[in-house]
Amino acid sequence: MDGPQFILALIAALGGGATLREIFAAIGRVRSGKTKTERTQNKNLVARAHYAEAMHQFERDFRLQVQDAASLWRRLAIEYGADAAELGPWPVPPDPPKRPEDDPDTSTI
């Protein structure tokens, strides 16, 4: 077996055919512009995940605020026999976090 046949046999034995196919597919995606689209989609998914986490924290904080206020008002009503007008206003939620907009800029990835 001479040099080129040995190299081809080594590539075939190590699964290099699949590796070469992936390399050529990646080059094709870069040339067609598909990688930029994929990066934009990935960046938007990350932004949506951060937004979902922020909304979860926002809802949790407001729920705890309402529960604390309700507990305090109930205790006051029981202790002092206060009517509903004396208990104070219901807590108003703060502004929720801004929803991210789809950003076509992929320079931060």
N, C-alpha and C positions, 0 to 999 in steps of 0.2 A: 504494500500500500504506500503510495507516494504522498507528498505533502498536502495537496488540495483534497484528495480523497480522505485523508486522515482528519483534516479540519472539518470537512462536511460530516463525517461520521461522529466526531466529537460534538458538534453542534446538535446533531440529531439525537445523540444519546443524552445530552443534558437538557433537552427540551428547548433548544434555542429557536426552533421554528416558531413556537408560540411567542417568544420574546421578540423576535424580529417582526412578527405580525403586529404586535402591540406598538412597537416603535414606529412602524409605518402608519398605523392608524392614528397615533398621536401627531405625527407630522401632518397627516391629512387634516386633522381637526384644527391644527394651528393655521394651516394655509387657508382653510375655508372660513375661519373666523368663529368657529363653533366654541372654541375654548373661552373666548371673551364672553359669549352668551352664558356659558356654564358658570364662569366666575361671577357674573352679575346675578345669576339665579342663586348661587351659594351665598353671596353677600346679602341678598334680600332675605334669604332664609334665616341668616344669623340676626339680621335686624328684627325680623318677626319674632324670633325666639327671645331676644332681649325685651321686646315690647310685651310679650306674654308674661315674662317674669316680672316686669314692672307693674303690669295690671294685676297680677296675683298679689304682689306686695301691697299695692294700693287698696285692693278689695279687703285684704286681711286687716290692714291698719284701720280702715273705716269700720269694718265689722267689730273690731275690738273697741273702737271709740264708742260705737252705739251700745255695745254690751256694758261698758263701764258706766255710761250715762244712765242706761236703764236700771242698772243695779243701784246707783246712787239715788235716783229718783224713787225707786221702790222703797229703799231704806228710809229716805226722808218722809215719804208718805206714811209709812208704818209708824215711824217715831213721832211725828208731829201731827198726823191726821190732816196733812195738807191736801188741798184740792188740786186739780190738774193745772190750773192757771198759775199756781205758785211754784210749780216744779221747774219752770224754765223752758226755753226753746229746745226743739229737737236738733241734734248736731247736723250741720250742713257739711257734706263731703267736700274735700278740696278738689281742685281741678285734676282730672285724670291725666296720666302721661300722654304726650302726643304720639299718635300712631306714625310709624316711620313711612316715608314715601319710598317707592322703588327708585333706587339710585343706580343709573347706568354706569357710574364711574367705578372702575375696578382698580384704581391706583392704590387703594388702601389695603388690598388683599396681599 
